[in-house]
Amino acid sequence: MKKLTILLFLYISFTCNAQDKNLTCLDFNRGEFRNINENSNLSSIIIRAGNRQLEVTNGVETYKKIEWLNDCDYTLFFSNKDAKKDNFKKFINKNGGIKVKTVKIEKNILYYNTYYFDGKKEVMGEGKLLKTSNHASFK
């Protein structure tokens, strides 16, 4: 019984320690995430695999292409299909996309800033990505 208690204690200790591990930028290149934007009531689910990303916000799916600048930073472009339907998305794509710069990573949360040109000025935003899974499967 004493051995079982010790083994159980060690297992719980290792499990808790593994969950406290800080992730790296590469951990955010693939998987499922929850996008947290404190300046908005919207919360999105993001599924990312390589150079493709699917965002689901209030049931609306948006596909984006990712151009990785390095392990941490990237530029997002709307899919051609979405850009054809929306002139603003087409404009964003033609003017450099949405730049995303990693600010810091704490445990399983990546803090980021975004930048894009809206035709008059550069617009800056910020947010957080909470990693929820390593799974990354979509159409």
C-alpha positions in Angstrom: 0.0 0.0 0.0 2.9 2.3 0.8 4.5 1.8 -2.6 1.2 2.5 -4.3 0.8 5.8 -2.4 4.4 6.8 -3.3 3.8 6.0 -7.0 0.5 7.9 -7.0 2.2 10.9 -5.4 5.0 10.8 -8.0 2.6 10.5 -10.9 0.5 13.5 -9.7 3.7 15.5 -9.1 5.0 14.8 -12.7 1.6 15.6 -14.2 1.2 18.9 -12.4 4.8 19.9 -13.2 4.2 19.1 -16.9 1.1 21.3 -17.0 3.1 24.2 -15.6 5.7 24.0 -18.4 6.0 27.2 -20.5 5.3 26.6 -24.1 7.5 28.0 -26.9 6.5 29.8 -30.1 6.7 26.5 -32.0 4.0 25.1 -29.8 1.7 27.7 -31.2 2.3 26.8 -34.9 -0.1 23.9 -34.7 -3.1 23.0 -32.7 -6.4 24.3 -31.4 -6.6 27.6 -29.5 -9.1 30.0 -28.0 -8.5 33.6 -29.0 -9.1 35.9 -26.0 -9.6 39.6 -26.8 -10.4 41.6 -23.7 -11.4 44.7 -25.7 -14.3 42.7 -27.3 -16.9 40.2 -26.2 -16.0 38.0 -29.1 -14.1 34.8 -28.5 -12.8 32.7 -31.4 -11.7 29.1 -31.7 -8.6 28.8 -33.9 -7.4 25.7 -35.6 -3.9 26.0 -37.0 -1.8 23.6 -39.1 1.3 24.8 -40.8 0.4 27.6 -43.2 -3.3 27.4 -42.8 -5.7 28.6 -40.1 -9.4 28.3 -39.5 -11.1 30.8 -37.2 -14.6 30.2 -35.9 -16.3 33.2 -34.4 -20.0 33.0 -33.5 -20.4 30.1 -35.9 -18.8 31.9 -38.8 -15.8 30.2 -40.3 -12.9 32.3 -41.8 -9.9 30.6 -43.5 -6.6 32.4 -43.5 -3.1 31.7 -45.0 -0.1 32.1 -42.7 3.2 33.4 -43.9 5.7 32.7 -41.1 8.3 35.4 -40.7 10.1 33.4 -38.0 9.1 30.8 -35.3 7.1 33.5 -33.4 5.8 36.1 -35.8 3.7 35.8 -38.9 1.4 37.6 -41.4 -2.2 36.5 -41.9 -4.0 36.8 -45.3 -7.7 36.1 -45.9 -8.5 33.2 -48.2 -9.2 34.2 -51.8 -12.7 33.0 -51.4 -13.4 35.2 -48.4 -11.5 38.2 -50.0 -13.7 38.0 -53.2 -16.8 38.4 -51.1 -15.5 41.2 -48.9 -13.8 44.3 -50.2 -12.2 45.2 -46.8 -10.6 41.7 -46.6 -9.4 42.1 -50.2 -7.9 45.5 -49.3 -6.1 44.0 -46.2 -4.6 41.3 -48.4 -3.4 43.7 -51.0 -1.8 46.0 -48.3 0.3 43.5 -46.5 -2.1 41.4 -44.5 -2.4 41.4 -40.8 1.0 41.3 -39.1 1.1 39.3 -35.8 4.0 39.9 -33.4 4.5 37.7 -30.3 4.9 39.8 -27.1 5.4 37.0 -24.6 4.4 33.5 -23.7 3.3 32.5 -20.2 2.6 28.8 -19.7 0.0 28.0 -22.4 -0.9 31.6 -23.3 0.7 33.5 -26.1 0.3 37.3 -25.9 0.4 39.1 -29.2 0.0 42.5 -31.0 -1.5 42.8 -34.5 -1.0 45.5 -37.1 -2.7 46.3 -40.4 -3.2 49.3 -42.7 -6.9 50.3 -43.1 -6.3 52.8 -45.9 -5.7 55.8 -43.6 -3.5 54.6 -40.8 -2.0 51.6 -39.1 -4.4 49.9 -36.8 -3.0 48.1 -33.8 -4.7 45.4 -31.7 -3.7 43.0 -29.0 -4.9 39.6 -27.8 -4.1 36.3 -26.3 -4.1 32.7 -27.6 -4.8 30.0 -25.1 -3.6 26.6 -26.4 -6.3 24.0 -25.8 -5.1 21.1 -27.8 -2.3 19.8 -30.1 -5.1 18.5 -32.5 -5.2 20.5 -35.8 -7.6 19.0 -38.4 -9.9 20.9 -40.7 -11.0 21.1 -44.4 
